[in-house]
Amino acid sequence: MQYLLLIYDQESQWGNMSQADQGRMLQDYGDLTKSIQQSGHFVGGNQLHPVSKATTVRVRDGKKLVTDGPFAETKEQLGGYYLIEAKDLDDAVAIAARIPSARFGSIEVRPIVVRERVAA
Amino acid sequence: MDIEQIYREESGRILATLIRLLGDLDLAEEAVQDAFAAALVSWPKTGVPANPRAWLVSTGRNKAVDLLRRRAVLESKREELARLNGLAEQVAEAPEETMLKDDRLRLIFTCCHPALPREAQVPLTLRTLCGLSTEEIAHAFLVPLPTMAQRLVRAKQKIRDAGIPYRVPADEELPERVETVLLVVYLVFNEGYNATAGDTLVRRELCGEAIRLGRLVYQLMPGEPEAQALLALMLLHDSRRDARTTTAGEIVLLEEQDRTRWHRDQIAEGLELLERALGRGARGPYALQAAIAGLHAQAKSAQETDWHQIVALYELLLQAQPSPVVELNRAVAVAMASGLSEGLRLLNALEERGELRGYYLLPAARGDLLRRMERWEESGDAYRQALAFVSNEAERKFLRRRLTEVQGQTR
């Protein structure tokens, strides 16, 4: 079986942490990743940019609607995901608009944080 | 030409080009500042170069590359260094005129990207394409400076982190993207035409900038009648610029303007653009407003204006774009077409609804109709109310003068 582990937290909390605490947190994430890589559990994982960098895509009556921010309605539930490589946001949005559920739900396009690979 | 003037006229273009070259808005802004700082030092000695823009672009680019190199060395990023060395060589050729134009167009589509909040699109365009300071923009939108600064920072971060591209959208994307661009150009023009604060009524550079942006957008999309109509609208309004204020900077209302001082060449161009836009089916808010401005431009005097047709156009505008401000304008036109008391009745009803509370033009319009009806005391009250809300110095002066006039009548 494969499982998707979704990480929910308060973005503001991170900003309020001291640099030392942030460092410990990143260290903990690094340790966990390494550990589950060694145990053979790890398939993939990424940090997302905060919701202020999100863009929502909907298609209604064949027309693509692009708006700033995450606007999932409370009656909408997370139903799946695609991880894509795209040239830029327009490219990503064009693909998002082709997802069938965009016609009645919403697709949140969140950029992924690119980290300099730390020497292993 | 002095450096300050070059800064005002060229910094937007230089920034747009540097953004394309460097791919980073913040870095490009820094590079523009550095380039002008370098000019301040070297031009007094060497004289202004023959092509100041090219000089500033290449100086800014070199400064940015230096800065990035230092950063890359600090962080020992070898790949980054290689990329920068490549960049320094690749952009050595000075940008040509057409490329500069394209750079600005690319940048306006980025600033008006639908993934940015509306409240950031206009200030970002004003900041990057028109070179307004954050302070001026905050002032224009009646927002505290830190709020506006934060808005701009967030927008730039989103452009960078979400990968909002610097390019003109593909053909199939153009219609919806252009709608936002037209709105932003229109808002820039309005900011110049009716500066909401400060003591210069007509900020000609801002109007000129909006007209240049409008031309650029129209040239890119000659098939878009609304872009053509917007350009017509701006030209027709701007044609009155010299007649709208006295040499002392006081406001002259449309009906009292010396129409021989209107710029006939601009009116002719505006009317021609408007006619073609209407012929191609433009019926949107810009076309309707341009048609209204066109009727004013063609009338010999306020009395000889076709007010009935203007009322009809405002009716259409209200259907296309319901807004209490449009209702206010329609009420004033009704007063001219069908009598002062009818116009006053509409203004009173509008005031009762309370949607325009704090908007000085509503009591100012009421004051004017009451003044014409010789209801001096009520007129004075209305002008006093307007004075409490006005923020533009020229408008304040005008309202004070009118108030003194009506007070003189009651004694």
Contacts between the chains, C-beta under 8 A, distances in Angstrom:
chain1	res1	chain2	res2	distance
A	49	B	161	4.9
A	49	B	162	7.0
A	52	B	154	6.1
A	52	B	157	7.6
A	52	B	158	6.6
A	53	B	157	7.3
A	53	B	158	5.3
A	53	B	161	4.8
A	53	B	162	4.6
A	54	B	162	7.8
A	55	B	115	4.0
A	55	B	162	6.3
A	63	B	176	7.9
A	64	B	176	7.6
A	66	B	114	4.1
A	66	B	115	5.9
A	67	B	114	6.7
A	67	B	115	7.5
A	68	B	114	7.5
A	68	B	115	5.6
A	68	B	116	5.8
A	68	B	117	4.5
A	68	B	158	7.8
A	69	B	117	7.3
A	86	B	163	7.7
A	87	B	165	7.6
A	88	B	163	4.5
A	88	B	164	7.1
A	88	B	165	3.9
A	89	B	113	7.7
A	89	B	115	6.0
A	89	B	162	5.2
A	89	B	163	4.6
A	89	B	164	4.9
A	89	B	165	6.6
A	90	B	164	7.9
A	90	B	165	5.5
A	90	B	167	8.0
A	90	B	169	6.9
A	90	B	173	7.4
A	91	B	165	8.0
A	92	B	163	7.4
A	93	B	115	7.5
A	109	B	162	7.8
A	111	B	161	5.5
A	111	B	162	4.8
A	111	B	163	6.1
A	116	B	77	8.0
